[in-house]
């Protein structure tokens, strides 16, 4: 039975104002959350034992619905409700896959047309009422059995069978889902019929159309793949997932699951690949059974429009105190006017073991801090890095401390997601030191050794900048690289450099989403989001090796309005003042000497003598965080 929103009942739902009372939203130095590793014990432990085990931090981000993995039931729901009753100040955030779903769960709200398919083909043989069918198709190349590792090999691909109307168009009201068992050498395909138990179609030859699901996983122990939603929204889009899913979620999160304070959408991306890795087929974004004739820009705009419509509906249907977060890398989400914050998984990037994209990560979170919806909440998931092939890489202690410090500096929560040397999640040694700093007295403050000078820049020429290309920040693999628009004029022989940029976008039309600012060359690249309102971003290089620094916006229709661009031939560190001390993070491979002039930006929050202690310089050690605690004054 399809889910129907009872508008009268929906208006009468009442929920506690959890978000306004959550510890993770308080003004404190260290905010911590547990993650999905809590789910296994949720399904097995007794209620009181689970609550005691996972009640030590500021909340939990976890799954509780069977949309991606299964095993959740009335018992797990009761445990979560009891947890929230015992710890109302702790945040519970529902982790939800924003790209794909197990079909049994999707039956609560979705129809066949709400999913994304590869371009299909006609069935040229009769479709009978039988458990297994071998069918002749017009084009067997419309199907592919993708080889996957581990248990994924046992997960067969799925297809949809759609009845054709007399005019040849598709009747999406009459469908059947089936499992693709084989693609045969004679151009036929073999199916296991009626996957969802909705009934087998019986149709004459050339009356049926069949297409393969775009799918992912499985990510649990089962053999069923996750069907991807069709988030493409064109002017004539016939599907309703943009309304149906937020309606369902709002109903659940205000009734049976009202103990959740919000939702975090995993892999909910603004754009989508038009060709999936491992498959030779193109998608059919408008679900009409014909080859798409859209430009790359049209694909991107349609997918972005669908995602924004979905989030806008969810924001409208949910109570204002419910939080909405999503994955937040540069290619994922920019919807600051709809979301409360972002998740950064393996900050600053998945395989950045040396934190080369430190400035990217800082800029990204500071942008969300400034422009996300209140109450604002973002978090870092601090987990082991992985090399290609899912090979784990040990994280040095100083790198871990720097990532944690970056979270504190950007007012983001920390999710400890591995156990260094067996140390439990909640007992990392840096946590105790950071917790005892007291209330924040400042935001993030950037410090440099030498004063800034106004920078100049010029348009790219054949001799300068034209050989540089930037990779598109969008997921669509049809997006081409693009050249820089301008290059900085740098002092001769520049090596170490820090650039400060305050800028916004300018255009005749209002911008609905930010653009990505790129600065660098073919060897090094740093980024920041820029929107309609001015934002200050910082970039730093230890060794330029004589290479130019050029920049551009990711989308040509956006134009840059620069309020300030300045540079200094020195490196930067980040600091934050607290009631009982100052936290400084130095991501550089060399120590920095900061004198009273370099420390001056801190002066309105703390006396410089408290930091220098009668010395001329403060030495900030290389590649680590540093905490300076104030000495108690003599009575």
Secondary structure, 3 states (H helix, E strand, C coil): CCCCCCHHHHHHCCCCCCHHHCHHHCCCCCCECECHHHHHHHHHCCHHHHHHHCCCCCEEEECCCCCCCCCCCHHHHHHHHHHHHHCCCCEEEEEEECCEECHHHHCCCCCHHHECEECCEEECCCECCCCEEEEEECCHHHCCCCCCCHHHHHCCEEEEEEEECCCCCEEEEEEEEEEEEEECCCCEEEEECCCCCCCCCCECCCCEEEEEECEECCCCCCCCCEEEECCCCCCCCCCCHHHHHHHHHHHHHCCCCCCCCEEEEECCCCCCCCECCCCCCEECCCCCCCCCCCCHHHHHHHHHHHHHHHHHHHHHHCCCCCEEEEECCCCCCCCCCCCCEEEEECCCCCCCCCCCCHHHHHHHHHHHHHHCCCCCCCEEEECCEEECCCEEECCCHHHHHHHHHHHHHCCCEEEECCCHHHCCHHHCHHHHHHHCCCCECCCCEEEECCCCEECEEEECECCCECCCCECCCCCCCCCCCECCCEEEECCCCCCCEEEEEEEEEECCCCCCCCEEEEEECCCCEEEEEECCCCEEEEEEECCCCCCCCEEEECCCCCEEEEEEEEEECCCEEEEEEECCEEEEEECCCCCEEECCCCCHHHCCCCCHHHHHCCCCCEEECCCEEEEEECCCCCC
